[in-house]
């Protein structure tokens, strides 16, 4: 299927939006870990936790598939992959497991900090 220039631009924008969301998601998980290690808390930490939980709810509600995948498919990307443009192929299959483990580690450390009175 030949893509129109307009659809190629739309697909590029979907992939760029996915990348921006991914970096926000990554920064949020990083901040949760940082806060847990440093013993910090505040509205930024709660916002970061909320962003990760919201992302998880969106994925669960969409059958563990990014909603942007369907959008890319609708505009003509045969695979619908929104990660193939910006991320190496070896990285993509491990994102969910790795990020879930890091987030849960951060939450566990926050819980320990709270229990011992560091927060």
LOGU-43263 format. One record per residue: x, y, z of N, C-alpha, C in turn; residue in three letters. Coordinates in nm, 4 decimals, m for minus. Example, Ala and Ser with C-alpha at 12.3 -4.5 7.8 and 13.67 -1.06 7.14 Angstrom:
# LOGU-43263
+----------+----------+----------+----------+----------+----------+----------+----------+----------+------+
:     n_px :     n_py :     n_pz :    ca_px :    ca_py :    ca_pz :     c_px :     c_py :     c_pz : rest :
+----------+----------+----------+----------+----------+----------+----------+----------+----------+------+
:   1.3190 :  m0.5690 :   0.7800 :   1.2300 :  m0.4500 :   0.7800 :   1.3200 :  m0.3300 :   0.7800 :  ALA :
:   1.2850 :  m0.2250 :   0.7080 :   1.3670 :  m0.1060 :   0.7140 :   1.2900 :   0.0030 :   0.7870 :  SER :
+----------+----------+----------+----------+----------+----------+----------+----------+----------+------+
//
This chain:
# LOGU-43263
+----------+----------+----------+----------+----------+----------+----------+----------+----------+------+
:     n_px :     n_py :     n_pz :    ca_px :    ca_py :    ca_pz :     c_px :     c_py :     c_pz : rest :
+----------+----------+----------+----------+----------+----------+----------+----------+----------+------+
:   0.0850 :  m0.1183 :   0.0000 :   0.0000 :   0.0000 :   0.0000 :   0.0894 :   0.1245 :   0.0000 :  UNK :
:   0.0625 :   0.2130 :  m0.0907 :   0.1396 :   0.3354 :  m0.1010 :   0.0783 :   0.4419 :  m0.0110 :  UNK :
:   0.1613 :   0.5028 :   0.0688 :   0.1136 :   0.6051 :   0.1611 :   0.1165 :   0.7418 :   0.0947 :  UNK :
:   0.0152 :   0.8205 :   0.1221 :   0.0163 :   0.9582 :   0.0748 :   0.1117 :   1.0379 :   0.1631 :  UNK :
:   0.1537 :   1.1499 :   0.1117 :   0.2425 :   1.2359 :   0.1905 :   0.1747 :   1.2779 :   0.3210 :  UNK :
:   0.0469 :   1.3076 :   0.3131 :  m0.0290 :   1.3490 :   0.4311 :  m0.0291 :   1.2379 :   0.5369 :  UNK :
:  m0.0525 :   1.1135 :   0.4932 :  m0.0533 :   1.0026 :   0.5879 :   0.0860 :   0.9752 :   0.6442 :  UNK :
:   0.1894 :   0.9888 :   0.5638 :   0.3267 :   0.9720 :   0.6144 :   0.3551 :   1.0751 :   0.7232 :  UNK :
:   0.3079 :   1.1972 :   0.7016 :   0.3273 :   1.3019 :   0.8020 :   0.2493 :   1.2695 :   0.9293 :  UNK :
:   0.1261 :   1.2205 :   0.9138 :   0.0452 :   1.1836 :   1.0304 :   0.1118 :   1.0709 :   1.1096 :  UNK :
:   0.1625 :   0.9713 :   1.0377 :   0.2298 :   0.8593 :   1.1038 :   0.3546 :   0.9092 :   1.1769 :  UNK :
:   0.4286 :   0.9974 :   1.1139 :   0.5457 :   1.0545 :   1.1801 :   0.5054 :   1.1259 :   1.3082 :  UNK :
:   0.3975 :   1.2041 :   1.3030 :   0.3522 :   1.2768 :   1.4218 :   0.3046 :   1.1814 :   1.5314 :  UNK :
:   0.2377 :   1.0729 :   1.4928 :   0.1949 :   0.9728 :   1.5913 :   0.3175 :   0.9117 :   1.6586 :  UNK :
:   0.4184 :   0.8792 :   1.5797 :   0.5398 :   0.8197 :   1.6360 :   0.6151 :   0.9196 :   1.7232 :  UNK :
:   0.6161 :   1.0452 :   1.6830 :   0.6809 :   1.1488 :   1.7644 :   0.6051 :   1.1690 :   1.8955 :  UNK :
:   0.4721 :   1.1679 :   1.8897 :   0.3922 :   1.1803 :   2.0115 :   0.4169 :   1.0605 :   2.1036 :  UNK :
:   0.4250 :   0.9420 :   2.0450 :   0.4530 :   0.8230 :   2.1242 :   0.5883 :   0.8357 :   2.1940 :  UNK :
:   0.6862 :   0.8873 :   2.1230 :   0.8189 :   0.9048 :   2.1808 :   0.8153 :   1.0047 :   2.2959 :  UNK :
:   0.7437 :   1.1149 :   2.2780 :   0.7328 :   1.2146 :   2.3851 :   0.6654 :   1.1543 :   2.5085 :  UNK :
:   0.5591 :   1.0783 :   2.4871 :   0.4899 :   1.0125 :   2.5986 :   0.5827 :   0.9118 :   2.6648 :  UNK :
:   0.6579 :   0.8377 :   2.5843 :   0.7511 :   0.7404 :   2.6384 :   0.8567 :   0.8082 :   2.7256 :  UNK :
:   0.9102 :   0.9206 :   2.6800 :   1.0112 :   0.9905 :   2.7592 :   0.9513 :   1.0463 :   2.8886 :  UNK :
:   0.8280 :   1.0948 :   2.8839 :   0.7605 :   1.1398 :   3.0061 :   0.7423 :   1.0228 :   3.1021 :  UNK :
:   0.7002 :   0.9100 :   3.0481 :   0.6818 :   0.7881 :   3.1254 :   0.8157 :   0.7440 :   3.1865 :  UNK :
:   0.9221 :   0.7475 :   3.1077 :   1.0551 :   0.7107 :   3.1564 :   1.1022 :   0.8052 :   3.2664 :  UNK :
:   1.0830 :   0.9333 :   3.2450 :   1.1220 :   1.0321 :   3.3455 :   1.0418 :   1.0133 :   3.4741 :  UNK :
:   0.9163 :   0.9792 :   3.4612 :   0.8323 :   0.9574 :   3.5795 :   0.8840 :   0.8396 :   3.6617 :  UNK :
:   0.9161 :   0.7304 :   3.5943 :   0.9694 :   0.6138 :   3.6652 :   1.1049 :   0.6473 :   3.7269 :  UNK :
:   1.1870 :   0.7179 :   3.6529 :   1.3159 :   0.7605 :   3.7069 :   1.3000 :   0.8482 :   3.8289 :  UNK :
:   1.2022 :   0.9368 :   3.8265 :   1.1803 :   1.0256 :   3.9410 :   1.1284 :   0.9488 :   4.0624 :  UNK :
:   1.0442 :   0.8493 :   4.0387 :   0.9967 :   0.7659 :   4.1500 :   1.1166 :   0.6973 :   4.2158 :  UNK :
:   1.2045 :   0.6403 :   4.1356 :   1.3243 :   0.5754 :   4.1904 :   1.4145 :   0.6754 :   4.2621 :  UNK :
:   1.4378 :   0.7889 :   4.2001 :   1.5207 :   0.8925 :   4.2606 :   1.4634 :   0.9360 :   4.3963 :  UNK :
:   1.3345 :   0.9608 :   4.3994 :   1.2703 :   1.0038 :   4.5236 :   1.2784 :   0.8965 :   4.6309 :  UNK :
:   1.2626 :   0.7718 :   4.5890 :   1.2699 :   0.6617 :   4.6845 :   1.4098 :   0.6498 :   4.7436 :  UNK :
:   1.5113 :   0.6659 :   4.6606 :   1.6494 :   0.6549 :   4.7073 :   1.6870 :   0.7738 :   4.7952 :  UNK :
:   1.6441 :   0.8914 :   4.7557 :   1.6767 :   1.0138 :   4.8303 :   1.5851 :   1.0386 :   4.9497 :  UNK :
:   1.4738 :   0.9693 :   4.9547 :   1.3795 :   0.9917 :   5.0643 :   1.2987 :   1.1192 :   5.0478 :  UNK :
:   1.2789 :   1.1614 :   4.9242 :   1.2016 :   1.2825 :   4.8948 :   1.0565 :   1.2464 :   4.8662 :  UNK :
:   0.9701 :   1.3415 :   4.8923 :   0.8322 :   1.3261 :   4.8465 :   0.7731 :   1.4652 :   4.8278 :  UNK :
:   0.6640 :   1.4691 :   4.7585 :   0.5983 :   1.5960 :   4.7302 :   0.5097 :   1.5803 :   4.6079 :  UNK :
:   0.4571 :   1.6906 :   4.5612 :   0.3587 :   1.6849 :   4.4538 :   0.4177 :   1.6304 :   4.3230 :  UNK :
:   0.5464 :   1.6538 :   4.2966 :   0.6062 :   1.6018 :   4.1735 :   0.6111 :   1.4494 :   4.1783 :  UNK :
:   0.6444 :   1.3939 :   4.2936 :   0.6460 :   1.2482 :   4.3088 :   0.5055 :   1.1925 :   4.2868 :  UNK :
:   0.4068 :   1.2550 :   4.3460 :   0.2697 :   1.2055 :   4.3305 :   0.2217 :   1.2185 :   4.1863 :  UNK :
:   0.2637 :   1.3245 :   4.1199 :   0.2311 :   1.3418 :   3.9778 :   0.2981 :   1.2322 :   3.8942 :  UNK :
:   0.4232 :   1.2006 :   3.9254 :   0.4956 :   1.0960 :   3.8529 :   0.4288 :   0.9600 :   3.8730 :  UNK :
:   0.3925 :   0.9297 :   3.9960 :   0.3229 :   0.8028 :   4.0239 :   0.1904 :   0.7994 :   3.9486 :  UNK :
:   0.1173 :   0.9085 :   3.9518 :  m0.0102 :   0.9157 :   3.8808 :   0.0053 :   0.8964 :   3.7309 :  UNK :
:   0.1109 :   0.9537 :   3.6730 :   0.1350 :   0.9385 :   3.5283 :   0.1605 :   0.7924 :   3.4932 :  UNK :
:   0.2392 :   0.7237 :   3.5752 :   0.2691 :   0.5829 :   3.5476 :   0.1441 :   0.4975 :   3.5637 :  UNK :
:   0.0677 :   0.5233 :   3.6683 :  m0.0558 :   0.4470 :   3.6902 :  m0.1544 :   0.4726 :   3.5766 :  UNK :
:  m0.1666 :   0.5970 :   3.5339 :  m0.2567 :   0.6304 :   3.4224 :  m0.2136 :   0.5587 :   3.2945 :  UNK :
:  m0.0847 :   0.5584 :   3.2671 :  m0.0330 :   0.4868 :   3.1499 :  m0.0678 :   0.3386 :   3.1585 :  UNK :
:  m0.0511 :   0.2807 :   3.2762 :  m0.0858 :   0.1396 :   3.2954 :  m0.2326 :   0.1135 :   3.2719 :  UNK :
:  m0.3185 :   0.2017 :   3.3213 :  m0.4634 :   0.1855 :   3.3023 :  m0.5011 :   0.1959 :   3.1541 :  UNK :
:  m0.4379 :   0.2882 :   3.0836 :  m0.4644 :   0.3022 :   2.9395 :  m0.4251 :   0.1739 :   2.8667 :  UNK :
:  m0.3097 :   0.1191 :   2.9012 :  m0.2647 :  m0.0043 :   2.8356 :  m0.3567 :  m0.1219 :   2.8690 :  UNK :
:  m0.3952 :  m0.1341 :   2.9948 :  m0.4859 :  m0.2434 :   3.0343 :  m0.6189 :  m0.2295 :   2.9612 :  UNK :
:  m0.6728 :  m0.1083 :   2.9569 :  m0.8018 :  m0.0848 :   2.8914 :  m0.7960 :  m0.1121 :   2.7413 :  UNK :
:  m0.6762 :  m0.1037 :   2.6840 :  m0.6607 :  m0.1238 :   2.5398 :  m0.5973 :  m0.2590 :   2.5072 :  UNK :
:  m0.6103 :  m0.3546 :   2.5983 :  m0.5598 :  m0.4889 :   2.5727 :  m0.4088 :  m0.4966 :   2.5628 :  UNK :
:  m0.3392 :  m0.4183 :   2.6432 :  m0.1926 :  m0.4146 :   2.6470 :  m0.1316 :  m0.3700 :   2.5144 :  UNK :
:  m0.2054 :  m0.2883 :   2.4425 :  m0.1530 :  m0.2313 :   2.3186 :  m0.1693 :  m0.0801 :   2.3257 :  UNK :
:  m0.0681 :  m0.0104 :   2.2806 :  m0.0740 :   0.1347 :   2.2808 :  m0.1843 :   0.1814 :   2.1855 :  UNK :
:  m0.2713 :   0.2724 :   2.2291 :  m0.3771 :   0.3233 :   2.1412 :  m0.3214 :   0.3909 :   2.0158 :  UNK :
:  m0.2004 :   0.4408 :   2.0222 :  m0.1415 :   0.5049 :   1.9048 :  m0.1103 :   0.4035 :   1.7949 :  UNK :
:  m0.0978 :   0.2766 :   1.8310 :  m0.0755 :   0.1722 :   1.7312 :  m0.1931 :   0.1658 :   1.6345 :  UNK :
:  m0.3141 :   0.1660 :   1.6882 :  m0.4337 :   0.1621 :   1.6030 :  m0.4434 :   0.2856 :   1.5146 :  UNK :
:  m0.4034 :   0.3986 :   1.5679 :  m0.4059 :   0.5222 :   1.4902 :  m0.3072 :   0.5134 :   1.3742 :  UNK :
:  m0.1881 :   0.4621 :   1.4002 :  m0.0880 :   0.4470 :   1.2935 :  m0.1380 :   0.3502 :   1.1867 :  UNK :
:  m0.2029 :   0.2410 :   1.2285 :  m0.2580 :   0.1444 :   1.1323 :  m0.3671 :   0.2096 :   1.0470 :  UNK :
:  m0.4517 :   0.2884 :   1.1094 :  m0.5608 :   0.3540 :   1.0370 :  m0.5080 :   0.4445 :   0.9274 :  UNK :
:  m0.3925 :   0.5049 :   0.9505 :  m0.3357 :   0.5967 :   0.8525 :  m0.2409 :   0.5275 :   0.7553 :  UNK :
:  m0.2334 :   0.3943 :   0.7618 :  m0.1630 :   0.3219 :   0.6582 :  m0.0334 :   0.2539 :   0.6966 :  UNK :
:   0.0109 :   0.2664 :   0.8192 :   0.1312 :   0.1938 :   0.8600 :   0.0921 :   0.0474 :   0.8760 :  UNK :
:   0.1488 :  m0.0390 :   0.7956 :   0.1063 :  m0.1791 :   0.7937 :   0.1252 :  m0.2495 :   0.9271 :  UNK :
:   0.2325 :  m0.2187 :   0.9976 :   0.2591 :  m0.2858 :   1.1251 :   0.1940 :  m0.2132 :   1.2413 :  UNK :
:   0.1784 :  m0.0841 :   1.2284 :   0.1247 :  m0.0050 :   1.3378 :   0.2254 :   0.0197 :   1.4478 :  UNK :
:   0.3468 :  m0.0288 :   1.4292 :   0.4488 :  m0.0090 :   1.5330 :   0.4830 :   0.1383 :   1.5427 :  UNK :
:   0.4735 :   0.1884 :   1.6630 :   0.5047 :   0.3293 :   1.6847 :   0.6420 :   0.3461 :   1.7488 :  UNK :
:   0.7125 :   0.2361 :   1.7676 :   0.8444 :   0.2437 :   1.8293 :   0.9570 :   0.2234 :   1.7303 :  UNK :
:   0.9264 :   0.1739 :   1.6118 :   1.0325 :   0.1343 :   1.5193 :   1.1129 :   0.2514 :   1.4646 :  UNK :
:   1.0633 :   0.3702 :   1.4758 :   1.1314 :   0.4845 :   1.4182 :   1.2388 :   0.5418 :   1.5110 :  UNK :
:   1.2164 :   0.5324 :   1.6405 :   1.3028 :   0.6020 :   1.7341 :   1.3791 :   0.5115 :   1.8305 :  UNK :
:   1.3408 :   0.3865 :   1.8447 :   1.4032 :   0.2989 :   1.9425 :   1.4639 :   0.1769 :   1.8759 :  UNK :
:   1.5769 :   0.1285 :   1.9281 :   1.6368 :   0.0074 :   1.8696 :   1.5480 :  m0.1139 :   1.8931 :  UNK :
:   1.5490 :  m0.2046 :   1.7971 :   1.4629 :  m0.3220 :   1.8033 :   1.4862 :  m0.4094 :   1.9254 :  UNK :
:   1.6101 :  m0.4192 :   1.9725 :   1.6392 :  m0.5038 :   2.0886 :   1.5790 :  m0.4481 :   2.2162 :  UNK :
:   1.5510 :  m0.3181 :   2.2201 :   1.5020 :  m0.2526 :   2.3406 :   1.3508 :  m0.2698 :   2.3596 :  UNK :
:   1.2778 :  m0.2648 :   2.2514 :   1.1316 :  m0.2592 :   2.2551 :   1.0657 :  m0.3776 :   2.3283 :  UNK :
:   1.1045 :  m0.5031 :   2.3036 :   1.0341 :  m0.6142 :   2.3683 :   1.0500 :  m0.6202 :   2.5204 :  UNK :
:   1.1457 :  m0.5480 :   2.5747 :   1.1737 :  m0.5576 :   2.7177 :   1.1225 :  m0.4382 :   2.7983 :  UNK :
:   1.0620 :  m0.3434 :   2.7322 :   1.0217 :  m0.2202 :   2.7992 :   0.9214 :  m0.2461 :   2.9122 :  UNK :
:   0.8146 :  m0.3186 :   2.8848 :   0.7109 :  m0.3368 :   2.9867 :   0.7647 :  m0.4063 :   3.1115 :  UNK :
:   0.8372 :  m0.5147 :   3.0928 :   0.8913 :  m0.5879 :   3.2085 :   0.9916 :  m0.5037 :   3.2860 :  UNK :
:   1.0819 :  m0.4398 :   3.2155 :   1.1860 :  m0.3609 :   3.2805 :   1.1267 :  m0.2432 :   3.3557 :  UNK :
:   1.0387 :  m0.1694 :   3.2897 :   0.9813 :  m0.0507 :   3.3535 :   0.8872 :  m0.0868 :   3.4673 :  UNK :
:   0.8150 :  m0.1963 :   3.4527 :   0.7283 :  m0.2399 :   3.5630 :   0.8126 :  m0.2752 :   3.6846 :  UNK :
:   0.9209 :  m0.3483 :   3.6638 :   1.0094 :  m0.3862 :   3.7747 :   1.0696 :  m0.2623 :   3.8410 :  UNK :
:   1.1156 :  m0.1662 :   3.7617 :   1.1742 :  m0.0444 :   3.8177 :   1.0711 :   0.0367 :   3.8958 :  UNK :
:   0.9513 :   0.0459 :   3.8408 :   0.8454 :   0.1212 :   3.9103 :   0.8089 :   0.0535 :   4.0420 :  UNK :
:   0.7912 :  m0.0770 :   4.0399 :   0.7563 :  m0.1490 :   4.1631 :   0.8687 :  m0.1411 :   4.2661 :  UNK :
:   0.9931 :  m0.1431 :   4.2205 :   1.1059 :  m0.1246 :   4.3113 :   1.0986 :   0.0128 :   4.3770 :  UNK :
:   1.0716 :   0.1150 :   4.2978 :   1.0583 :   0.2504 :   4.3521 :   0.9454 :   0.2598 :   4.4533 :  UNK :
:   0.8312 :   0.2013 :   4.4214 :   0.7167 :   0.2037 :   4.5142 :   0.7511 :   0.1283 :   4.6428 :  UNK :
:   0.8191 :   0.0138 :   4.6297 :   0.8584 :  m0.0635 :   4.7484 :   0.9548 :   0.0172 :   4.8359 :  UNK :
:   1.0515 :   0.0826 :   4.7740 :   1.1452 :   0.1655 :   4.8509 :   1.0745 :   0.2836 :   4.9165 :  UNK :
:   0.9793 :   0.3429 :   4.8479 :   0.9002 :   0.4497 :   4.9093 :   0.8230 :   0.3977 :   5.0303 :  UNK :
:   0.7672 :   0.2785 :   5.0172 :   0.6936 :   0.2178 :   5.1288 :   0.7856 :   0.1929 :   5.2481 :  UNK :
:   0.9062 :   0.1432 :   5.2206 :   1.0038 :   0.1228 :   5.3283 :   1.0409 :   0.2554 :   5.3929 :  UNK :
:   1.0667 :   0.3551 :   5.3107 :   1.0992 :   0.4883 :   5.3650 :   0.9867 :   0.5408 :   5.4520 :  UNK :
:   0.8653 :   0.5211 :   5.4084 :   0.7497 :   0.5657 :   5.4878 :   0.7414 :   0.4891 :   5.6193 :  UNK :
:   0.7642 :   0.3571 :   5.6125 :   0.7544 :   0.2734 :   5.7322 :   0.8602 :   0.3093 :   5.8361 :  UNK :
:   0.9799 :   0.3485 :   5.7914 :   1.0861 :   0.3810 :   5.8872 :   1.0898 :   0.5293 :   5.9195 :  UNK :
:   0.9958 :   0.6046 :   5.8657 :   0.9847 :   0.7461 :   5.9012 :   1.0725 :   0.8412 :   5.8221 :  UNK :
:   1.1267 :   0.7955 :   5.7093 :   1.2090 :   0.8855 :   5.6264 :   1.1235 :   0.9794 :   5.5421 :  UNK :
:   0.9973 :   0.9459 :   5.5233 :   0.9090 :   1.0328 :   5.4442 :   0.8088 :   1.0984 :   5.5346 :  UNK :
+----------+----------+----------+----------+----------+----------+----------+----------+----------+------+
//
